[in-house]
């Protein structure tokens, strides 16, 4: 005797070797023996032969018309043998019963399973809805297949145009477009970005990286809602003329400097910081915008400002204007340049000039200072500030060592053409500005702590830099405390600290008392976003370095070995791995052939050519 039984959702046949009432020992066509529960046995048969039964039953089932079978069904639950009798019009043979069972089982939309061999016909309205859903699914799968085929031929389906942002940056794996794209990527062995580029959907690799950043961190837009500034009391006008020193592209001019000879022969050096805190108190509309942005985002050729342009223009220290400022005046000994005292004020300051690096540096540098060339505007003031900066640097325990100075790189983008220039860090321009900013950030931090006002400090101990609400040493700078307060137009932490400093100078209650949760939230959020913004800036600088290699048709490059196969090009700030590099000591100068450049993955492939021997090591 043979049986047809159900196992794991499918039907099988076997010969009974032993019948133990509740279970049977059976042997299948291949000779394998197994134990089958009696409840899983659908029917018993002797004809046709075991090896032929299932194939014949499936063939017979294929000939059963599902719609007619459904019409034959009673409204209530039924067994497969019952419906087989209705369909065939006589007591069914084992083969006919098996065929009916297989057909019922294969059409779950029409027949709802209620138990072993028992079913119920779907109600007409349920069946109609299910058939419509099945047809919709069939059409969707056909559409998905068409998308995949087009993508594999590097053709962009017309329907993809409105979904490109989602496909590239926020793919929803439940959509047909993403499923088709993933299938095409698997077939072509390309990433989604590379495949869509091959399809002509990415006309700009630069925009790909920019939009990826914007979608994640500026999902609405980079624009601003209207901001109304608060009014503030009339401020006294300082009797000095200040000048700023900034990069040529700087529009958020946060700081300026003034130099004044005192009657006693000493100098009064003023450091003046733009004061947007006056127009944007805590929890104002402008403050909420700044707290959300947290910092200006920089990238070669453009930037995303922390504050609306209307706010920037109201407070930036632009030439030929009188602007509100938070000032620190430092009395400096006329001979020794020792700082004798500090005085801070909230006032209006006249900005006489905005000096720019590109025009100032050829005139104000170590060579012209050594030669005594002081034939340019503000030359005497800058020479004095240079001497003071060196004194301040030495006082911090950081004497100059120009032999180890690093190089900064400036990117200039115009009409999609990139220029990359070098500027040695620690130049007179850099040192004058940086030393005065370290001075005010350290002193204002000290004053806040002495007055019991909390602020946000940057500390460094055991080599680790972190932000804290407690004044603590910054070992890297060599100061007892250090806070960011000199760039309030560009960093939220500086704006927050400026509010505290102004309140301290005016003997007012601090906007942020001790243990204010807003301080800790600002530290947390700023740390997170500042890291993200800096990483984005580095990626975009890397992008333009690769573009420069393409633009200049560079076929071979010189690089310095940093460690193992990690190298840095000598002329531009591009660091990458060169797998073909042999084992060479660090600082070895090597020549590499450029094999390929990938502007989407921001990668360059090179081939080692030779190690270069030079009398002097190349500047890194």
Secondary structure, DSSP 4 states (H G I P E B T S, - for coil): -EEEEEETTEEEEEEEEEE-SSEEEEE-TTS-EEEEEGGGEEEEE-SS-HHHHHHHHHHHHHTS-HHHHHHHS-SS-EEHHHHHHHHHSSPPPHHHHHHHHHHHHH-TTTEEEEETTEEEEPPHHHHHHHHHHHHHHHHHHHHHHHHHHHHHTT---GGGGGGHHHHHHS--TTSHHHHHHHHHHHHHT--HHHHHHHTT--S-HHHHHHHHHHHHH-SS-S------PPP-PPPPEEEEEEEEEE-TT--S--EEEEEEE-TTS-EEEEEEEE-GGGTS-TTSHHHHHHHHH-B-EEETTEEE-SS-HHHHHHHS--TTEEEEEEEEEEEE-TTT--EEEEEEEEEEEEEEEEEEHHHHTTTSSHHHHHTT---STTHHHHHHHHHHHHHHHHHTT----GGG--EEEEEEEETTEEEEEEEETT-HHHHHHHHHHHHHHHHHHHHHHHTT----EEEEETTEEEEESS---BTTTTBS--B--S-TTTBHHHHHHHHHHHHHHTTPPPSS-TT-HHHHHHHHHHHHHHHHHHHHHHHHHHHHHHHHHHHTT--EEEEEEEETTEEEESSS--EEE-TT--S--TT-EEEEEEEEEETTTTEEEEEEEEEE--SSPPP-
